[in-house]
């Protein structure tokens, strides 16, 4: 262990238990959804807090992902100590499954109208502060639990070099003061990233001229719709052997609590597929210096909450932070299952947002009941869809096992019962 630090694992299993120490000074709520910029968004982030969630209407992050699947995943593990702001309710059968398996009541859900919720919250006498994943243009600045300007800056890819950890060399460019055509680009391979890309959007791995041309075309689209100010051009980390997401909580006093570390599953293009965790054989002490530096930076700037930073390890054992997310992360719910699963002798688990199964959610809950009862499978989010007249259900889930071999065996058995993984 790294004796300089005495960071301890969180002993609970809900997000609200993590936040509990920091929400006694006011009445807090948690907005579970991201802002969006698509035409369907009642409150698009078009003014100040730009988010790159698709360069054209056809490629925007979908309504169901932003308003249903992703928020429900957080709701599943939020717990009962912070009221969640929900704009689309989860299916009744999903809620009942959560109540049985996670043990929370979900009785404090604050259902709000999607077309008016940010106005209602801005003028709410009940909620003093709202915890968010990303600042909202249409929520009053003083209602944000973290100052909205500060949070936006912390979430920017441009801020990475200020965090006090080793990261790839990069240069940032303000596209309002320099022309895209004038930027001096390095030799292939390298990366170009927009400042606030959502879920891998806005990250371009440049290995050829065609990659570059596609990237520049996308950036011009973002400039044309006035949703981008800054980009970074980053060195490419060569000889990568591992891709980690290291997660912790920093409280208002600057104290750090460990949440967990996942090995990230990503496509060759860099798109996030999920995370793999070994609860017993992951030594977080190798990241303690980085955790301490990022936690100290966050605290100095008035941030409290979950932080997840992505780290590449090369074959020489060097660690490079490539992203820092000052918010609940995609695999945070996976990390929070630590004590529940270890109590069942399950040391290994995999989270993915890319499961699918034919049939309604109700029928799936019956078909997979033995696996769900054993917690071989944990469902975080599920949404029914119809294609060519056939009903199927998209599922965010965790597959578990005592060992990685057993987990793979369980996943194979689930596939035989109709659960497909579609990375």
C-alpha positions as CSV (number, residue, x, y, z in Angstrom):
1,X,0.0,0.0,0.0
2,X,1.0,3.6,-0.5
3,X,1.7,4.5,3.1
4,X,1.6,8.2,2.5
5,X,-2.2,8.1,2.1
6,X,-4.8,6.2,4.1
7,X,-7.7,6.3,1.6
8,X,-10.5,3.9,2.5
9,X,-13.2,2.2,0.5
10,X,-16.8,3.5,0.7
11,X,-18.7,1.1,2.9
12,X,-22.2,1.7,1.5
13,X,-23.9,0.8,-1.7
14,X,-25.9,4.0,-2.7
15,X,-24.9,7.3,-4.1
16,X,-27.0,9.2,-1.6
17,X,-25.1,7.6,1.3
18,X,-21.9,9.0,-0.3
19,X,-23.4,12.5,-0.6
20,X,-25.1,12.4,2.8
21,X,-22.3,14.0,4.7
22,X,-22.4,17.1,2.4
23,X,-26.1,17.8,2.0
24,X,-27.1,18.8,5.6
25,X,-26.8,22.5,5.0
26,X,-29.7,22.9,2.5
27,X,-32.4,21.0,0.7
28,X,-30.8,19.1,-2.2
29,X,-32.2,17.2,-5.2
30,X,-30.4,15.2,-7.9
31,X,-31.1,15.9,-11.6
32,X,-30.5,12.5,-13.2
33,X,-30.4,13.6,-16.9
34,X,-27.9,15.4,-18.9
35,X,-28.8,18.6,-20.8
36,X,-29.2,18.1,-24.6
37,X,-29.0,20.2,-27.7
38,X,-31.3,18.2,-30.0
39,X,-34.6,19.7,-31.4
40,X,-36.6,17.6,-28.9
41,X,-35.0,19.2,-25.9
42,X,-37.3,21.6,-24.1
43,X,-34.3,23.3,-22.5
44,X,-31.4,23.0,-25.0
45,X,-27.9,24.0,-23.8
46,X,-27.3,26.5,-26.6
47,X,-26.2,29.6,-24.7
48,X,-23.2,29.1,-22.5
49,X,-22.6,25.5,-21.3
50,X,-22.0,23.8,-24.7
51,X,-22.1,20.0,-24.8
52,X,-21.1,18.1,-27.9
53,X,-23.8,15.4,-28.2
54,X,-23.9,15.1,-32.0
55,X,-22.9,17.5,-34.8
56,X,-26.3,17.2,-36.7
57,X,-29.8,16.3,-35.8
58,X,-29.4,12.8,-37.2
59,X,-26.4,12.1,-34.9
60,X,-27.6,13.7,-31.7
61,X,-27.7,11.5,-28.6
62,X,-31.2,10.1,-28.5
63,X,-34.1,11.1,-26.3
64,X,-34.4,7.7,-24.8
65,X,-30.8,7.6,-23.8
66,X,-30.7,11.0,-22.2
67,X,-34.2,11.0,-20.6
68,X,-34.8,7.3,-19.9
69,X,-32.0,4.7,-20.0
70,X,-29.1,6.8,-18.5
71,X,-31.1,8.5,-15.7
72,X,-32.8,5.3,-14.7
73,X,-29.3,3.6,-14.3
74,X,-28.4,6.3,-11.7
75,X,-31.8,6.1,-10.1
76,X,-31.3,2.4,-9.5
77,X,-28.4,3.0,-7.1
78,X,-29.2,6.5,-5.8
79,X,-30.8,5.4,-2.5
80,X,-33.3,7.2,-0.4
81,X,-31.4,10.2,1.1
82,X,-31.6,12.6,-1.9
83,X,-34.8,13.1,-3.9
84,X,-34.2,12.4,-7.6
85,X,-35.6,14.7,-10.2
86,X,-37.3,12.3,-12.8
87,X,-38.8,13.6,-16.0
88,X,-39.8,10.2,-17.4
89,X,-40.8,7.5,-14.9
90,X,-39.2,4.0,-15.1
91,X,-41.4,1.1,-15.8
92,X,-43.3,-0.2,-12.8
93,X,-41.9,-3.7,-13.1
94,X,-38.3,-2.3,-13.2
95,X,-39.0,-0.2,-10.1
96,X,-40.4,-3.3,-8.2
97,X,-37.3,-5.3,-9.3
98,X,-35.0,-2.6,-7.9
99,X,-36.9,-2.4,-4.6
100,X,-36.5,-6.1,-4.2
101,X,-32.8,-6.4,-5.2
102,X,-31.3,-3.0,-4.1
103,X,-33.5,-2.6,-1.0
104,X,-34.3,1.1,-1.5
105,X,-37.9,2.4,-1.3
106,X,-37.7,4.9,-4.2
107,X,-40.5,6.7,-2.4
108,X,-39.0,10.2,-2.7
109,X,-38.9,10.4,-6.5
110,X,-39.9,13.9,-7.6
111,X,-41.7,13.5,-10.9
112,X,-41.6,16.7,-12.9
113,X,-42.9,17.8,-16.3
114,X,-40.2,17.6,-18.9
115,X,-41.4,20.8,-20.6
116,X,-41.2,22.9,-17.4
117,X,-38.9,21.2,-14.9
118,X,-36.0,23.6,-15.1
119,X,-38.2,26.6,-14.7
120,X,-40.0,24.9,-11.8
121,X,-36.7,24.0,-10.1
122,X,-35.2,27.5,-10.7
123,X,-38.1,29.0,-8.7
124,X,-38.6,26.1,-6.3
125,X,-38.8,26.9,-2.6
126,X,-38.4,23.2,-1.8
127,X,-35.0,22.6,-3.5
128,X,-32.2,25.0,-2.6
129,X,-29.5,23.1,-4.5
130,X,-29.5,20.6,-7.4
131,X,-26.7,18.1,-7.9
132,X,-26.1,17.7,-11.7
133,X,-24.0,15.7,-14.1
134,X,-23.4,18.8,-16.2
135,X,-24.5,22.5,-15.8
136,X,-27.8,23.6,-17.3
137,X,-28.2,26.8,-19.2
138,X,-31.8,27.1,-18.1
139,X,-31.3,26.4,-14.3
140,X,-30.4,29.4,-12.2
141,X,-26.7,29.5,-11.4
142,X,-27.4,29.7,-7.6
143,X,-29.5,26.5,-7.8
144,X,-26.5,24.4,-9.0
145,X,-24.9,22.5,-6.1
146,X,-21.5,23.2,-7.7
147,X,-21.1,26.6,-9.2
148,X,-22.1,26.2,-12.8
149,X,-19.2,28.1,-14.3
150,X,-16.7,26.1,-12.1
151,X,-18.3,22.8,-13.0
152,X,-18.2,23.5,-16.7
153,X,-14.5,24.4,-16.5
154,X,-13.7,21.3,-14.5
155,X,-15.5,19.1,-17.1
156,X,-13.5,20.6,-19.9
157,X,-10.9,18.5,-21.7
158,X,-8.8,21.7,-21.7
159,X,-8.4,21.5,-17.8
160,X,-6.7,18.2,-17.7
161,X,-3.1,19.6,-17.6
162,X,-4.0,21.7,-14.6
163,X,-4.9,18.7,-12.4
164,X,-1.3,17.9,-11.3
165,X,-1.1,14.4,-12.8
166,X,0.8,13.0,-15.7
167,X,-1.2,13.3,-18.9
168,X,-0.4,13.2,-22.7
169,X,1.1,16.4,-24.1
170,X,-1.6,18.5,-25.7
171,X,-2.3,21.9,-27.0
172,X,-5.7,23.7,-26.7
173,X,-7.1,26.0,-29.3
174,X,-9.9,28.6,-29.0
175,X,-11.6,28.4,-32.4
176,X,-12.9,31.9,-32.1
177,X,-9.4,33.3,-32.1
178,X,-7.6,30.9,-34.4
179,X,-8.6,29.3,-37.7
180,X,-8.9,25.5,-37.8
181,X,-6.8,25.6,-41.0
182,X,-3.9,27.3,-39.2
183,X,-3.4,24.7,-36.4
184,X,-0.1,23.0,-36.6
185,X,-0.9,19.3,-36.4
186,X,1.6,16.6,-35.3
187,X,2.4,13.4,-37.1
188,X,0.0,10.5,-37.1
189,X,-1.3,9.1,-34.7
190,X,-2.7,11.7,-32.4
191,X,-6.1,12.7,-31.0
192,X,-8.4,15.7,-31.5
193,X,-11.0,16.3,-28.8
194,X,-13.8,18.8,-28.4
195,X,-14.0,20.4,-25.0
196,X,-17.2,18.8,-23.7
197,X,-18.0,15.7,-25.7
198,X,-20.7,13.4,-24.3
199,X,-20.0,9.6,-24.1
200,X,-17.1,9.5,-26.5
201,X,-18.7,12.0,-28.9
202,X,-16.2,14.6,-30.0
203,X,-13.1,12.3,-29.5
204,X,-11.3,11.6,-32.8
205,X,-8.3,9.2,-33.1
206,X,-6.4,10.5,-36.1
207,X,-4.3,7.8,-37.8
208,X,-4.8,8.8,-41.4
209,X,-5.7,11.7,-43.7
210,X,-9.3,10.3,-44.0
211,X,-9.6,10.3,-40.1
212,X,-8.4,13.9,-40.1
213,X,-10.8,15.0,-42.9
214,X,-13.8,13.4,-41.1
215,X,-12.8,15.0,-37.8
216,X,-12.4,18.5,-39.4
217,X,-15.8,18.1,-41.1
218,X,-17.4,17.3,-37.7
219,X,-15.7,20.2,-36.0
220,X,-16.9,22.6,-38.7
221,X,-20.4,21.3,-38.2
222,X,-20.2,22.0,-34.5
223,X,-18.9,25.5,-35.3
224,X,-21.7,26.1,-37.8
225,X,-24.3,25.3,-35.2
226,X,-22.4,27.4,-32.6
227,X,-22.0,24.6,-30.1
228,X,-18.2,24.6,-29.8
229,X,-15.5,27.0,-28.5
230,X,-12.4,25.0,-27.9
231,X,-10.6,21.8,-29.0
232,X,-7.4,20.1,-27.9
233,X,-4.8,18.3,-30.0
234,X,-3.3,15.5,-27.9
235,X,-0.4,13.2,-28.1
236,X,-1.4,9.5,-28.7
237,X,-0.3,7.1,-25.8
238,X,1.5,4.3,-27.6
239,X,1.9,0.7,-26.3
240,X,-1.2,0.9,-24.1
241,X,-1.7,-2.3,-22.0
242,X,-4.6,-1.2,-19.8
243,X,-7.4,1.4,-19.8
244,X,-8.7,2.2,-16.3
245,X,-11.5,4.4,-14.8
246,X,-10.5,5.3,-11.2
247,X,-13.3,6.6,-9.1
248,X,-13.5,8.3,-5.7
249,X,-15.6,10.8,-3.8
250,X,-14.3,14.1,-2.4
251,X,-16.3,15.7,0.3
252,X,-16.7,19.4,1.2
253,X,-13.8,19.1,3.7
254,X,-11.5,17.7,0.9
255,X,-11.5,14.2,2.3
256,X,-11.3,11.3,-0.1
257,X,-13.3,8.0,-0.1
258,X,-12.5,5.3,-2.7
259,X,-15.3,4.0,-4.9
260,X,-13.5,1.6,-7.2
261,X,-11.4,1.1,-10.3
262,X,-12.7,-0.6,-13.5
263,X,-10.9,-1.7,-16.6
264,X,-12.7,0.0,-19.4
265,X,-14.1,-1.8,-22.4
266,X,-13.8,0.5,-25.4
267,X,-14.0,0.1,-29.2
268,X,-11.0,0.7,-31.4
269,X,-12.6,4.1,-32.2
270,X,-12.6,4.9,-28.5
271,X,-16.3,4.5,-27.8
272,X,-17.2,3.4,-24.3
273,X,-18.8,-0.1,-24.0
274,X,-18.7,-0.7,-20.3
275,X,-16.4,-1.7,-17.5
276,X,-14.9,-4.8,-15.9
277,X,-14.1,-4.9,-12.2
278,X,-12.2,-7.3,-9.9
279,X,-13.2,-6.2,-6.4
280,X,-10.4,-8.1,-4.6
281,X,-7.5,-8.0,-7.0
282,X,-7.4,-4.3,-7.9
283,X,-4.7,-2.4,-6.1
284,X,-5.9,1.2,-6.0
285,X,-2.8,2.4,-4.2
286,X,-0.9,2.7,-7.5
287,X,-3.3,5.6,-8.3
288,X,-3.2,7.2,-4.8
289,X,-0.8,10.1,-5.9
290,X,-3.2,10.9,-8.8
291,X,-6.3,10.6,-6.7
292,X,-4.7,13.0,-4.1
293,X,-3.7,15.5,-6.7
294,X,-7.1,15.5,-8.5
295,X,-9.0,15.5,-5.2
296,X,-7.0,18.5,-3.9
297,X,-7.6,20.4,-7.2
298,X,-11.3,19.7,-7.0
299,X,-11.6,20.8,-3.4
300,X,-9.6,24.0,-4.0
301,X,-12.1,24.9,-6.7
302,X,-15.2,24.2,-4.5
303,X,-16.2,20.8,-6.0
304,X,-17.6,18.0,-4.0
305,X,-19.0,14.7,-5.3
306,X,-17.9,11.8,-7.4
307,X,-14.9,12.0,-9.7
308,X,-13.8,9.4,-12.2
309,X,-10.6,9.8,-14.2
310,X,-9.5,7.6,-17.1
311,X,-6.0,6.3,-17.1
312,X,-3.9,4.5,-19.7
313,X,-1.1,2.3,-18.6
314,X,1.7,1.7,-21.2
315,X,4.0,-1.3,-21.3
316,X,6.6,0.6,-19.3
317,X,4.2,0.9,-16.4
318,X,3.7,4.6,-16.9
319,X,0.2,6.0,-16.1
320,X,-1.3,8.8,-18.2
321,X,-4.6,10.5,-17.2
322,X,-6.5,11.0,-20.5
323,X,-9.8,12.4,-19.1
324,X,-11.3,13.5,-15.8
325,X,-15.1,13.5,-15.2
326,X,-16.3,15.5,-12.2
327,X,-19.6,13.7,-12.0
328,X,-21.2,10.3,-11.6
329,X,-19.5,8.0,-14.2
330,X,-20.9,5.3,-16.4
331,X,-19.4,2.5,-14.3
332,X,-20.1,4.1,-10.9
333,X,-23.1,1.8,-10.2
334,X,-20.8,-1.2,-10.9
335,X,-18.3,0.0,-8.3
336,X,-21.1,0.5,-5.8
337,X,-22.0,-3.2,-5.9
338,X,-18.7,-4.0,-4.2
339,X,-19.9,-5.0,-0.7
340,X,-23.2,-6.7,-1.9
341,X,-21.3,-8.9,-4.4
342,X,-18.4,-9.7,-2.1
343,X,-20.9,-10.8,0.5
344,X,-22.1,-13.4,-2.0
345,X,-18.5,-14.5,-2.9
346,X,-18.7,-12.7,-6.2
347,X,-15.4,-11.0,-6.9
348,X,-15.7,-10.2,-10.6
349,X,-18.4,-8.2,-12.5
350,X,-18.9,-6.6,-15.9
351,X,-21.2,-3.7,-16.7
352,X,-22.5,-2.9,-20.2
353,X,-25.1,-0.7,-21.6
354,X,-25.4,-2.8,-24.8
355,X,-27.5,-5.8,-23.8
356,X,-30.7,-6.7,-25.6
357,X,-33.3,-9.4,-25.3
358,X,-36.5,-10.2,-27.3
359,X,-39.7,-9.7,-25.4
360,X,-41.2,-7.4,-22.9
361,X,-39.5,-6.4,-19.7
362,X,-42.1,-8.4,-17.7
363,X,-41.4,-11.6,-19.7
364,X,-37.6,-11.1,-19.3
365,X,-37.9,-10.7,-15.6
366,X,-39.7,-14.1,-15.5
367,X,-37.3,-15.8,-17.9
368,X,-34.2,-14.6,-16.1
369,X,-35.6,-14.8,-12.6
370,X,-33.1,-17.6,-11.4
371,X,-30.1,-15.5,-12.5
372,X,-31.6,-12.3,-11.1
373,X,-32.3,-14.0,-7.7
374,X,-28.7,-15.2,-7.5
375,X,-27.5,-11.8,-8.6
376,X,-25.7,-13.5,-11.5
377,X,-27.3,-10.6,-13.4
378,X,-28.3,-7.2,-12.0
379,X,-30.5,-4.9,-14.2
380,X,-29.8,-1.2,-13.9
381,X,-32.0,0.1,-16.7
382,X,-34.3,-1.4,-19.2
383,X,-36.5,0.1,-22.0
384,X,-38.9,-1.7,-24.3
385,X,-38.7,-1.0,-28.0
386,X,-40.6,-2.2,-31.1
387,X,-39.0,-3.1,-34.4
388,X,-40.8,-4.6,-37.4
389,X,-43.7,-5.3,-35.1
390,X,-41.6,-7.3,-32.6
391,X,-41.0,-6.1,-29.0
392,X,-37.5,-6.3,-27.6
393,X,-35.9,-4.7,-24.5
394,X,-32.6,-2.7,-24.3
395,X,-30.9,-3.4,-21.0
396,X,-28.1,-1.9,-19.0
397,X,-26.9,-4.6,-16.7
398,X,-24.1,-6.2,-14.6
399,X,-23.0,-9.8,-15.0
400,X,-21.2,-11.3,-12.0
401,X,-19.1,-14.3,-11.0
402,X,-16.7,-15.7,-8.4
403,X,-14.0,-15.6,-11.0
404,X,-13.7,-14.2,-14.5
405,X,-14.1,-17.7,-15.9
406,X,-17.4,-18.2,-14.0
407,X,-18.6,-14.8,-15.0
408,X,-18.0,-15.7,-18.7
409,X,-19.7,-19.0,-18.2
410,X,-22.7,-17.2,-16.7
411,X,-22.8,-14.7,-19.6
412,X,-22.7,-17.6,-22.0
413,X,-25.7,-19.2,-20.2
414,X,-27.5,-15.9,-20.4
415,X,-26.9,-15.7,-24.1
416,X,-28.4,-19.2,-24.5
417,X,-31.5,-17.8,-22.7
418,X,-31.7,-15.0,-25.2
419,X,-29.7,-12.1,-23.7
420,X,-27.5,-10.6,-26.4
421,X,-24.5,-8.4,-26.0
422,X,-24.3,-6.0,-28.9
423,X,-21.0,-4.0,-28.6
